[in-house]
Amino acid sequence: MTWLPGQTLDRNTAITAMTLPDTTAECDLHEGHRLWPFVQGWGAELGLTAEALGQFLEPKRPRDQR
């Protein structure tokens, strides 16, 4: 997982590290969204702070505008 440099992942955290960005990329998540509790749990499993988790939830911009 290139977005988690320096972290050693076991099988379960590797799956979580792939699930989190995949899930957040597909829908507009916010605190009231039905998937929100899962996103928070996955973030906690990976040791992500609320600020780091918020980066996944920012509106996605086209690649040429990054």
PQR file with spaces between the fields and no chain letter, atoms N, CA, C, O and H, PARSE charges and radii, in Angstrom:
ATOM       1  N    MET     1       0.842   -1.171    0.000 -0.4000 1.5000
ATOM       2  CA   MET     1       0.000    0.000    0.000 -0.0000 2.0000
ATOM       3  C    MET     1       0.893    1.241    0.000  0.5500 1.7000
ATOM       4  O    MET     1       1.461    1.615    1.026 -0.5500 1.4000
ATOM       5  N    THR     2       1.001    1.846   -1.124 -0.4000 1.5000
ATOM       6  CA   THR     2       1.894    3.000   -1.255 -0.0000 2.0000
ATOM       7  C    THR     2       1.421    4.200   -0.445  0.5500 1.7000
ATOM       8  O    THR     2       2.230    5.069   -0.120 -0.5500 1.4000
ATOM       9  H    THR     2       0.540    1.543   -1.958  0.4000 1.0000
ATOM      10  N    TRP     3       0.142    4.276   -0.110 -0.4000 1.5000
ATOM      11  CA   TRP     3      -0.350    5.417    0.655 -0.0000 2.0000
ATOM      12  C    TRP     3      -0.167    5.211    2.157  0.5500 1.7000
ATOM      13  O    TRP     3      -0.554    6.075    2.943 -0.5500 1.4000
ATOM      14  H    TRP     3      -0.516    3.570   -0.373  0.4000 1.0000
ATOM      15  N    LEU     4       0.414    4.087    2.571 -0.4000 1.5000
ATOM      16  CA   LEU     4       0.737    3.826    3.971 -0.0000 2.0000
ATOM      17  C    LEU     4       2.219    3.463    4.095  0.5500 1.7000
ATOM      18  O    LEU     4       2.553    2.361    4.531 -0.5500 1.4000
ATOM      19  H    LEU     4       0.730    3.384    1.933  0.4000 1.0000
ATOM      20  N    PRO     5       3.104    4.382    3.714 -0.5600 1.5000
ATOM      21  CA   PRO     5       4.536    4.054    3.712  0.2800 2.0000
ATOM      22  C    PRO     5       5.036    3.743    5.125  0.5500 1.7000
ATOM      23  O    PRO     5       4.662    4.396    6.100 -0.5500 1.4000
ATOM      24  N    GLY     6       5.881    2.738    5.198 -0.4000 1.5000
ATOM      25  CA   GLY     6       6.503    2.389    6.461 -0.0000 2.0000
ATOM      26  C    GLY     6       5.666    1.507    7.369  0.5500 1.7000
ATOM      27  O    GLY     6       6.156    1.061    8.406 -0.5500 1.4000
ATOM      28  H    GLY     6       6.184    2.208    4.407  0.4000 1.0000
ATOM      29  N    GLN     7       4.425    1.244    7.013 -0.4000 1.5000
ATOM      30  CA   GLN     7       3.586    0.379    7.839 -0.0000 2.0000
ATOM      31  C    GLN     7       3.713   -1.060    7.366  0.5500 1.7000
ATOM      32  O    GLN     7       3.658   -1.345    6.170 -0.5500 1.4000
ATOM      33  H    GLN     7       4.026    1.606    6.170  0.4000 1.0000
ATOM      34  N    THR     8       3.881   -1.952    8.320 -0.4000 1.5000
ATOM      35  CA   THR     8       3.867   -3.377    8.016 -0.0000 2.0000
ATOM      36  C    THR     8       2.445   -3.861    8.215  0.5500 1.7000
ATOM      37  O    THR     8       1.861   -3.686    9.285 -0.5500 1.4000
ATOM      38  H    THR     8       3.926   -1.720    9.292  0.4000 1.0000
ATOM      39  N    LEU     9       1.901   -4.462    7.195 -0.4000 1.5000
ATOM      40  CA   LEU     9       0.511   -4.893    7.241 -0.0000 2.0000
ATOM      41  C    LEU     9       0.420   -6.409    7.255  0.5500 1.7000
ATOM      42  O    LEU     9       1.145   -7.101    6.541 -0.5500 1.4000
ATOM      43  H    LEU     9       2.375   -4.604    6.326  0.4000 1.0000
ATOM      44  N    ASP    10      -0.491   -6.912    8.087 -0.4000 1.5000
ATOM      45  CA   ASP    10      -0.791   -8.331    8.012 -0.0000 2.0000
ATOM      46  C    ASP    10      -1.912   -8.518    6.994  0.5500 1.7000
ATOM      47  O    ASP    10      -2.340   -7.553    6.362 -0.5500 1.4000
ATOM      48  H    ASP    10      -1.080   -6.350    8.668  0.4000 1.0000
ATOM      49  N    ARG    11      -2.380   -9.723    6.835 -0.4000 1.5000
ATOM      50  CA   ARG    11      -3.398  -10.007    5.831 -0.0000 2.0000
ATOM      51  C    ARG    11      -4.644   -9.145    6.035  0.5500 1.7000
ATOM      52  O    ARG    11      -5.152   -8.557    5.080 -0.5500 1.4000
ATOM      53  H    ARG    11      -2.032  -10.507    7.348  0.4000 1.0000
ATOM      54  N    ASN    12      -5.131   -9.068    7.257 -0.4000 1.5000
ATOM      55  CA   ASN    12      -6.371   -8.334    7.522 -0.0000 2.0000
ATOM      56  C    ASN    12      -6.222   -6.829    7.303  0.5500 1.7000
ATOM      57  O    ASN    12      -7.096   -6.206    6.700 -0.5500 1.4000
ATOM      58  H    ASN    12      -4.717   -9.545    8.032  0.4000 1.0000
ATOM      59  N    THR    13      -5.134   -6.244    7.782 -0.4000 1.5000
ATOM      60  CA   THR    13      -4.969   -4.802    7.587 -0.0000 2.0000
ATOM      61  C    THR    13      -4.692   -4.469    6.122  0.5500 1.7000
ATOM      62  O    THR    13      -5.039   -3.382    5.660 -0.5500 1.4000
ATOM      63  H    THR    13      -4.425   -6.751    8.271  0.4000 1.0000
ATOM      64  N    ALA    14      -4.067   -5.397    5.386 -0.4000 1.5000
ATOM      65  CA   ALA    14      -3.859   -5.167    3.951 -0.0000 2.0000
ATOM      66  C    ALA    14      -5.201   -5.127    3.220  0.5500 1.7000
ATOM      67  O    ALA    14      -5.411   -4.293    2.339 -0.5500 1.4000
ATOM      68  H    ALA    14      -3.785   -6.280    5.762  0.4000 1.0000
ATOM      69  N    ILE    15      -6.099   -6.028    3.591 -0.4000 1.5000
ATOM      70  CA   ILE    15      -7.428   -6.021    2.984 -0.0000 2.0000
ATOM      71  C    ILE    15      -8.156   -4.727    3.330  0.5500 1.7000
ATOM      72  O    ILE    15      -8.798   -4.120    2.473 -0.5500 1.4000
ATOM      73  H    ILE    15      -5.929   -6.705    4.307  0.4000 1.0000
ATOM      74  N    THR    16      -8.055   -4.314    4.580 -0.4000 1.5000
ATOM      75  CA   THR    16      -8.680   -3.058    5.001 -0.0000 2.0000
ATOM      76  C    THR    16      -8.082   -1.888    4.240  0.5500 1.7000
ATOM      77  O    THR    16      -8.808   -0.989    3.815 -0.5500 1.4000
ATOM      78  H    THR    16      -7.534   -4.808    5.276  0.4000 1.0000
ATOM      79  N    ALA    17      -6.764   -1.889    4.061 -0.4000 1.5000
ATOM      80  CA   ALA    17      -6.086   -0.796    3.358 -0.0000 2.0000
ATOM      81  C    ALA    17      -6.506   -0.713    1.892  0.5500 1.7000
ATOM      82  O    ALA    17      -6.406    0.353    1.285 -0.5500 1.4000
ATOM      83  H    ALA    17      -6.174   -2.620    4.406  0.4000 1.0000
ATOM      84  N    MET    18      -6.969   -1.810    1.321 -0.4000 1.5000
ATOM      85  CA   MET    18      -7.471   -1.786   -0.047 -0.0000 2.0000
ATOM      86  C    MET    18      -8.956   -1.434   -0.084  0.5500 1.7000
ATOM      87  O    MET    18      -9.421   -0.809   -1.037 -0.5500 1.4000
ATOM      88  H    MET    18      -7.050   -2.676    1.815  0.4000 1.0000
ATOM      89  N    THR    19      -9.693   -1.829    0.935 -0.4000 1.5000
ATOM      90  CA   THR    19     -11.134   -1.598    0.987 -0.0000 2.0000
ATOM      91  C    THR    19     -11.467   -0.132    1.231  0.5500 1.7000
ATOM      92  O    THR    19     -12.384    0.406    0.611 -0.5500 1.4000
ATOM      93  H    THR    19      -9.315   -2.337    1.708  0.4000 1.0000
ATOM      94  N    LEU    20     -10.742    0.506    2.113 -0.4000 1.5000
ATOM      95  CA   LEU    20     -11.043    1.886    2.485 -0.0000 2.0000
ATOM      96  C    LEU    20     -11.018    2.848    1.300  0.5500 1.7000
ATOM      97  O    LEU    20     -12.022    3.522    1.069 -0.5500 1.4000
ATOM      98  H    LEU    20      -9.998    0.069    2.617  0.4000 1.0000
ATOM      99  N    PRO    21      -9.934    2.951    0.540 -0.5600 1.5000
ATOM     100  CA   PRO    21      -9.960    3.884   -0.597  0.2800 2.0000
ATOM     101  C    PRO    21     -10.935    3.470   -1.687  0.5500 1.7000
ATOM     102  O    PRO    21     -11.525    4.320   -2.355 -0.5500 1.4000
ATOM     103  N    ASP    22     -11.104    2.171   -1.867 -0.4000 1.5000
ATOM     104  CA   ASP    22     -12.037    1.698   -2.884 -0.0000 2.0000
ATOM     105  C    ASP    22     -13.467    2.119   -2.538  0.5500 1.7000
ATOM     106  O    ASP    22     -14.212    2.567   -3.410 -0.5500 1.4000
ATOM     107  H    ASP    22     -10.626    1.481   -1.324  0.4000 1.0000
ATOM     108  N    THR    23     -13.841    1.978   -1.295 -0.4000 1.5000
ATOM     109  CA   THR    23     -15.188    2.339   -0.857 -0.0000 2.0000
ATOM     110  C    THR    23     -15.408    3.845   -0.891  0.5500 1.7000
ATOM     111  O    THR    23     -16.460    4.305   -1.336 -0.5500 1.4000
ATOM     112  H    THR    23     -13.236    1.614   -0.587  0.4000 1.0000
ATOM     113  N    THR    24     -14.444    4.608   -0.434 -0.4000 1.5000
ATOM     114  CA   THR    24     -14.625    6.054   -0.366 -0.0000 2.0000
ATOM     115  C    THR    24     -14.580    6.711   -1.736  0.5500 1.7000
ATOM     116  O    THR    24     -15.101    7.813   -1.908 -0.5500 1.4000
ATOM     117  H    THR    24     -13.589    4.234   -0.072  0.4000 1.0000
ATOM     118  N    ALA    25     -13.971    6.059   -2.707 -0.4000 1.5000
ATOM     119  CA   ALA    25     -13.902    6.631   -4.054 -0.0000 2.0000
ATOM     120  C    ALA    25     -15.225    6.530   -4.791  0.5500 1.7000
ATOM     121  O    ALA    25     -15.476    7.298   -5.720 -0.5500 1.4000
ATOM     122  H    ALA    25     -13.548    5.164   -2.568  0.4000 1.0000
ATOM     123  N    GLU    26     -16.072    5.598   -4.390 -0.4000 1.5000
ATOM     124  CA   GLU    26     -17.289    5.330   -5.135 -0.0000 2.0000
ATOM     125  C    GLU    26     -18.493    6.153   -4.715  0.5500 1.7000
ATOM     126  O    GLU    26     -19.461    6.240   -5.471 -0.5500 1.4000
ATOM     127  H    GLU    26     -15.869    4.975   -3.635  0.4000 1.0000
ATOM     128  N    CYS    27     -18.468    6.748   -3.557 -0.4000 1.5000
ATOM     129  CA   CYS    27     -19.654    7.473   -3.112 -0.0000 2.0000
ATOM     130  C    CYS    27     -19.274    8.696   -2.287  0.5500 1.7000
ATOM     131  O    CYS    27     -18.144    8.816   -1.812 -0.5500 1.4000
ATOM     132  H    CYS    27     -17.682    6.677   -2.943  0.4000 1.0000
ATOM     133  N    ASP    28     -20.224    9.588   -2.127 -0.4000 1.5000
ATOM     134  CA   ASP    28     -20.028   10.814   -1.360 -0.0000 2.0000
ATOM     135  C    ASP    28     -20.311   10.523    0.108  0.5500 1.7000
ATOM     136  O    ASP    28     -21.456   10.601    0.554 -0.5500 1.4000
ATOM     137  H    ASP    28     -21.141    9.490   -2.512  0.4000 1.0000
ATOM     138  N    LEU    29     -19.263   10.187    0.855 -0.4000 1.5000
ATOM     139  CA   LEU    29     -19.439    9.835    2.260 -0.0000 2.0000
ATOM     140  C    LEU    29     -19.455   11.062    3.150  0.5500 1.7000
ATOM     141  O    LEU    29     -18.741   12.036    2.912 -0.5500 1.4000
ATOM     142  H    LEU    29     -18.334   10.124    0.492  0.4000 1.0000
ATOM     143  N    HIS    30     -20.275   10.993    4.169 -0.4000 1.5000
ATOM     144  CA   HIS    30     -20.367   12.044    5.181 -0.0000 2.0000
ATOM     145  C    HIS    30     -20.810   11.372    6.466  0.5500 1.7000
ATOM     146  O    HIS    30     -21.117   10.180    6.462 -0.5500 1.4000
ATOM     147  H    HIS    30     -20.855   10.201    4.362  0.4000 1.0000
ATOM     148  N    GLU    31     -20.849   12.105    7.560 -0.4000 1.5000
ATOM     149  CA   GLU    31     -21.141   11.514    8.861 -0.0000 2.0000
ATOM     150  C    GLU    31     -22.469   10.786    8.933  0.5500 1.7000
ATOM     151  O    GLU    31     -22.581    9.819    9.686 -0.5500 1.4000
ATOM     152  H    GLU    31     -20.599   13.074    7.563  0.4000 1.0000
ATOM     153  N    GLY    32     -23.461   11.197    8.200 -0.4000 1.5000
ATOM     154  CA   GLY    32     -24.755   10.546    8.241 -0.0000 2.0000
ATOM     155  C    GLY    32     -24.907    9.371    7.287  0.5500 1.7000
ATOM     156  O    GLY    32     -25.925    8.681    7.308 -0.5500 1.4000
ATOM     157  H    GLY    32     -23.369   11.983    7.588  0.4000 1.0000
ATOM     158  N    HIS    33     -23.903    9.141    6.453 -0.4000 1.5000
ATOM     159  CA   HIS    33     -23.974    8.066    5.455 -0.0000 2.0000
ATOM     160  C    HIS    33     -23.991    6.711    6.152  0.5500 1.7000
ATOM     161  O    HIS    33     -23.366    6.530    7.196 -0.5500 1.4000
ATOM     162  H    HIS    33     -23.075    9.701    6.436  0.4000 1.0000
ATOM     163  N    ARG    34     -24.714    5.762    5.562 -0.4000 1.5000
ATOM     164  CA   ARG    34     -24.842    4.440    6.177 -0.0000 2.0000
ATOM     165  C    ARG    34     -23.511    3.694    6.280  0.5500 1.7000
ATOM     166  O    ARG    34     -23.383    2.800    7.116 -0.5500 1.4000
ATOM     167  H    ARG    34     -25.222    5.909    4.713  0.4000 1.0000
ATOM     168  N    LEU    35     -22.525    4.031    5.461 -0.4000 1.5000
ATOM     169  CA   LEU    35     -21.217    3.382    5.524 -0.0000 2.0000
ATOM     170  C    LEU    35     -20.250    4.066    6.493  0.5500 1.7000
ATOM     171  O    LEU    35     -19.159    3.554    6.745 -0.5500 1.4000
ATOM     172  H    LEU    35     -22.629    4.758    4.782  0.4000 1.0000
ATOM     173  N    TRP    36     -20.644    5.211    7.033 -0.4000 1.5000
ATOM     174  CA   TRP    36     -19.751    5.994    7.889 -0.0000 2.0000
ATOM     175  C    TRP    36     -19.160    5.185    9.052  0.5500 1.7000
ATOM     176  O    TRP    36     -17.954    5.267    9.284 -0.5500 1.4000
ATOM     177  H    TRP    36     -21.530    5.626    6.829  0.4000 1.0000
ATOM     178  N    PRO    37     -19.960    4.413    9.786 -0.5600 1.5000
ATOM     179  CA   PRO    37     -19.370    3.636   10.890  0.2800 2.0000
ATOM     180  C    PRO    37     -18.295    2.657   10.417  0.5500 1.7000
ATOM     181  O    PRO    37     -17.316    2.423   11.127 -0.5500 1.4000
ATOM     182  N    PHE    38     -18.467    2.090    9.237 -0.4000 1.5000
ATOM     183  CA   PHE    38     -17.468    1.178    8.693 -0.0000 2.0000
ATOM     184  C    PHE    38     -16.185    1.927    8.340  0.5500 1.7000
ATOM     185  O    PHE    38     -15.085    1.462    8.639 -0.5500 1.4000
ATOM     186  H    PHE    38     -19.261    2.279    8.661  0.4000 1.0000
ATOM     187  N    VAL    39     -16.332    3.082    7.707 -0.4000 1.5000
ATOM     188  CA   VAL    39     -15.174    3.889    7.335 -0.0000 2.0000
ATOM     189  C    VAL    39     -14.383    4.281    8.581  0.5500 1.7000
ATOM     190  O    VAL    39     -13.153    4.220    8.583 -0.5500 1.4000
ATOM     191  H    VAL    39     -17.226    3.460    7.465  0.4000 1.0000
ATOM     192  N    GLN    40     -15.078    4.678    9.629 -0.4000 1.5000
ATOM     193  CA   GLN    40     -14.395    5.031   10.874 -0.0000 2.0000
ATOM     194  C    GLN    40     -13.662    3.822   11.458  0.5500 1.7000
ATOM     195  O    GLN    40     -12.525    3.942   11.914 -0.5500 1.4000
ATOM     196  H    GLN    40     -16.077    4.728    9.628  0.4000 1.0000
ATOM     197  N    GLY    41     -14.310    2.673   11.442 -0.4000 1.5000
ATOM     198  CA   GLY    41     -13.676    1.466   11.971 -0.0000 2.0000
ATOM     199  C    GLY    41     -12.456    1.047   11.173  0.5500 1.7000
ATOM     200  O    GLY    41     -11.438    0.652   11.740 -0.5500 1.4000
ATOM     201  H    GLY    41     -15.234    2.576   11.071  0.4000 1.0000
ATOM     202  N    TRP    42     -12.564    1.136    9.846 -0.4000 1.5000
ATOM     203  CA   TRP    42     -11.421    0.792    8.997 -0.0000 2.0000
ATOM     204  C    TRP    42     -10.269    1.756    9.232  0.5500 1.7000
ATOM     205  O    TRP    42      -9.111    1.344    9.295 -0.5500 1.4000
ATOM     206  H    TRP    42     -13.391    1.457    9.385  0.4000 1.0000
ATOM     207  N    GLY    43     -10.587    3.035    9.361 -0.4000 1.5000
ATOM     208  CA   GLY    43      -9.548    4.018    9.646 -0.0000 2.0000
ATOM     209  C    GLY    43      -8.854    3.737   10.971  0.5500 1.7000
ATOM     210  O    GLY    43      -7.630    3.828   11.069 -0.5500 1.4000
ATOM     211  H    GLY    43     -11.528    3.370    9.309  0.4000 1.0000
ATOM     212  N    ALA    44      -9.634    3.398   11.984 -0.4000 1.5000
ATOM     213  CA   ALA    44      -9.064    3.082   13.293 -0.0000 2.0000
ATOM     214  C    ALA    44      -8.183    1.839   13.222  0.5500 1.7000
ATOM     215  O    ALA    44      -7.127    1.785   13.854 -0.5500 1.4000
ATOM     216  H    ALA    44     -10.628    3.324   11.904  0.4000 1.0000
ATOM     217  N    GLU    45      -8.611    0.851   12.462 -0.4000 1.5000
ATOM     218  CA   GLU    45      -7.822   -0.374   12.312 -0.0000 2.0000
ATOM     219  C    GLU    45      -6.457   -0.075   11.708  0.5500 1.7000
ATOM     220  O    GLU    45      -5.471   -0.735   12.035 -0.5500 1.4000
ATOM     221  H    GLU    45      -9.469    0.894   11.949  0.4000 1.0000
ATOM     222  N    LEU    46      -6.400    0.916   10.831 -0.4000 1.5000
ATOM     223  CA   LEU    46      -5.144    1.279   10.177 -0.0000 2.0000
ATOM     224  C    LEU    46      -4.367    2.343   10.947  0.5500 1.7000
ATOM     225  O    LEU    46      -3.274    2.734   10.538 -0.5500 1.4000
ATOM     226  H    LEU    46      -7.201    1.452   10.565  0.4000 1.0000
ATOM     227  N    GLY    47      -4.926    2.807   12.055 -0.4000 1.5000
ATOM     228  CA   GLY    47      -4.246    3.822   12.857 -0.0000 2.0000
ATOM     229  C    GLY    47      -4.306    5.207   12.258  0.5500 1.7000
ATOM     230  O    GLY    47      -3.433    6.033   12.528 -0.5500 1.4000
ATOM     231  H    GLY    47      -5.814    2.489   12.387  0.4000 1.0000
ATOM     232  N    LEU    48      -5.319    5.483   11.448 -0.4000 1.5000
ATOM     233  CA   LEU    48      -5.440    6.788   10.808 -0.0000 2.0000
ATOM     234  C    LEU    48      -6.105    7.786   11.755  0.5500 1.7000
ATOM     235  O    LEU    48      -7.055    7.449   12.462 -0.5500 1.4000
ATOM     236  H    LEU    48      -6.027    4.812   11.229  0.4000 1.0000
ATOM     237  N    THR    49      -5.601    8.995   11.760 -0.4000 1.5000
ATOM     238  CA   THR    49      -6.224   10.063   12.524 -0.0000 2.0000
ATOM     239  C    THR    49      -7.456   10.551   11.778  0.5500 1.7000
ATOM     240  O    THR    49      -7.652   10.222   10.608 -0.5500 1.4000
ATOM     241  H    THR    49      -4.830    9.269   11.186  0.4000 1.0000
ATOM     242  N    ALA    50      -8.278   11.330   12.450 -0.4000 1.5000
ATOM     243  CA   ALA    50      -9.457   11.906   11.802 -0.0000 2.0000
ATOM     244  C    ALA    50      -9.038   12.778   10.624  0.5500 1.7000
ATOM     245  O    ALA    50      -9.714   12.804    9.596 -0.5500 1.4000
ATOM     246  H    ALA    50      -8.119   11.598   13.401  0.4000 1.0000
ATOM     247  N    GLU    51      -7.922   13.494   10.771 -0.4000 1.5000
ATOM     248  CA   GLU    51      -7.427   14.356    9.686 -0.0000 2.0000
ATOM     249  C    GLU    51      -7.022   13.518    8.467  0.5500 1.7000
ATOM     250  O    GLU    51      -7.357   13.863    7.333 -0.5500 1.4000
ATOM     251  H    GLU    51      -7.372   13.473   11.606  0.4000 1.0000
ATOM     252  N    ALA    52      -6.310   12.434    8.704 -0.4000 1.5000
ATOM     253  CA   ALA    52      -5.894   11.567    7.599 -0.0000 2.0000
ATOM     254  C    ALA    52      -7.102   10.915    6.938  0.5500 1.7000
ATOM     255  O    ALA    52      -7.164   10.798    5.714 -0.5500 1.4000
ATOM     256  H    ALA    52      -6.038   12.155    9.624  0.4000 1.0000
ATOM     257  N    LEU    53      -8.043   10.501    7.743 -0.4000 1.5000
ATOM     258  CA   LEU    53      -9.255    9.896    7.200 -0.0000 2.0000
ATOM     259  C    LEU    53     -10.032   10.907    6.368  0.5500 1.7000
ATOM     260  O    LEU    53     -10.641   10.545    5.362 -0.5500 1.4000
ATOM     261  H    LEU    53      -7.992   10.597    8.737  0.4000 1.0000
ATOM     262  N    GLY    54     -10.016   12.161    6.777 -0.4000 1.5000
ATOM     263  CA   GLY    54     -10.696   13.216    6.037 -0.0000 2.0000
ATOM     264  C    GLY    54     -10.165   13.399    4.631  0.5500 1.7000
ATOM     265  O    GLY    54     -10.890   13.861    3.751 -0.5500 1.4000
ATOM     266  H    GLY    54      -9.521   12.455    7.595  0.4000 1.0000
ATOM     267  N    GLN    55      -8.908   13.043    4.407 -0.4000 1.5000
ATOM     268  CA   GLN    55      -8.335   13.157    3.067 -0.0000 2.0000
ATOM     269  C    GLN    55      -9.020   12.211    2.090  0.5500 1.7000
ATOM     270  O    GLN    55      -9.110   12.505    0.898 -0.5500 1.4000
ATOM     271  H    GLN    55      -8.319   12.668    5.122  0.4000 1.0000
ATOM     272  N    PHE    56      -9.496   11.088    2.584 -0.4000 1.5000
ATOM     273  CA   PHE    56     -10.227   10.164    1.724 -0.0000 2.0000
ATOM     274  C    PHE    56     -11.589   10.711    1.348  0.5500 1.7000
ATOM     275  O    PHE    56     -12.159   10.337    0.322 -0.5500 1.4000
ATOM     276  H    PHE    56      -9.423   10.849    3.552  0.4000 1.0000
ATOM     277  N    LEU    57     -12.101   11.587    2.172 -0.4000 1.5000
ATOM     278  CA   LEU    57     -13.464   12.055    1.977 -0.0000 2.0000
ATOM     279  C    LEU    57     -13.539   13.369    1.219  0.5500 1.7000
ATOM     280  O    LEU    57     -14.634   13.845    0.923 -0.5500 1.4000
ATOM     281  H    LEU    57     -11.638   11.890    3.005  0.4000 1.0000
ATOM     282  N    GLU    58     -12.400   13.961    0.902 -0.4000 1.5000
ATOM     283  CA   GLU    58     -12.400   15.194    0.121 -0.0000 2.0000
ATOM     284  C    GLU    58     -12.982   14.909   -1.254  0.5500 1.7000
ATOM     285  O    GLU    58     -12.805   13.815   -1.790 -0.5500 1.4000
ATOM     286  H    GLU    58     -11.510   13.574    1.143  0.4000 1.0000
ATOM     287  N    PRO    59     -13.672   15.881   -1.824 -0.5600 1.5000
ATOM     288  CA   PRO    59     -14.173   15.665   -3.190  0.2800 2.0000
ATOM     289  C    PRO    59     -13.025   15.350   -4.129  0.5500 1.7000
ATOM     290  O    PRO    59     -11.979   15.998   -4.088 -0.5500 1.4000
ATOM     291  N    LYS    60     -13.221   14.377   -4.954 -0.4000 1.5000
ATOM     292  CA   LYS    60     -12.178   13.955   -5.886 -0.0000 2.0000
ATOM     293  C    LYS    60     -12.105   14.943   -7.054  0.5500 1.7000
ATOM     294  O    LYS    60     -13.120   15.341   -7.625 -0.5500 1.4000
ATOM     295  H    LYS    60     -14.070   13.851   -4.987  0.4000 1.0000
ATOM     296  N    ARG    61     -10.867   15.324   -7.386 -0.4000 1.5000
ATOM     297  CA   ARG    61     -10.638   16.227   -8.512 -0.0000 2.0000
ATOM     298  C    ARG    61     -10.032   15.438   -9.658  0.5500 1.7000
ATOM     299  O    ARG    61      -9.355   14.434   -9.436 -0.5500 1.4000
ATOM     300  H    ARG    61     -10.043   15.000   -6.921  0.4000 1.0000
ATOM     301  N    PRO    62     -10.268   15.879  -10.867 -0.5600 1.5000
ATOM     302  CA   PRO    62      -9.609   15.225  -11.997  0.2800 2.0000
ATOM     303  C    PRO    62      -8.100   15.269  -11.832  0.5500 1.7000
ATOM     304  O    PRO    62      -7.573   16.216  -11.249 -0.5500 1.4000
ATOM     305  N    ARG    63      -7.402   14.274  -12.329 -0.4000 1.5000
ATOM     306  CA   ARG    63      -5.951   14.174  -12.167 -0.0000 2.0000
ATOM     307  C    ARG    63      -5.202   15.417  -12.640  0.5500 1.7000
ATOM     308  O    ARG    63      -4.203   15.796  -12.028 -0.5500 1.4000
ATOM     309  H    ARG    63      -7.830   13.504  -12.803  0.4000 1.0000
ATOM     310  N    ASP    64      -5.658   16.058  -13.708 -0.4000 1.5000
ATOM     311  CA   ASP    64      -4.922   17.202  -14.239 -0.0000 2.0000
ATOM     312  C    ASP    64      -5.047   18.435  -13.354  0.5500 1.7000
ATOM     313  O    ASP    64      -4.319   19.405  -13.568 -0.5500 1.4000
ATOM     314  H    ASP    64      -6.470   15.751  -14.205  0.4000 1.0000
ATOM     315  N    GLN    65      -5.929   18.434  -12.380 -0.4000 1.5000
ATOM     316  CA   GLN    65      -6.075   19.583  -11.488 -0.0000 2.0000
ATOM     317  C    GLN    65      -5.357   19.380  -10.167  0.5500 1.7000
ATOM     318  O    GLN    65      -5.376   20.275   -9.321 -0.5500 1.4000
ATOM     319  H    GLN    65      -6.520   17.646  -12.206  0.4000 1.0000
ATOM     320  N    ARG    66      -4.724   18.234   -9.961 -0.4000 1.5000
ATOM     321  CA   ARG    66      -4.029   17.964   -8.689 -0.0000 2.0000
ATOM     322  C    ARG    66      -2.691   18.603   -8.638  0.5500 1.7000
ATOM     323  O    ARG    66      -1.982   18.472   -7.641 -0.5500 1.4000
ATOM     324  H    ARG    66      -4.708   17.507  -10.647  0.4000 1.0000
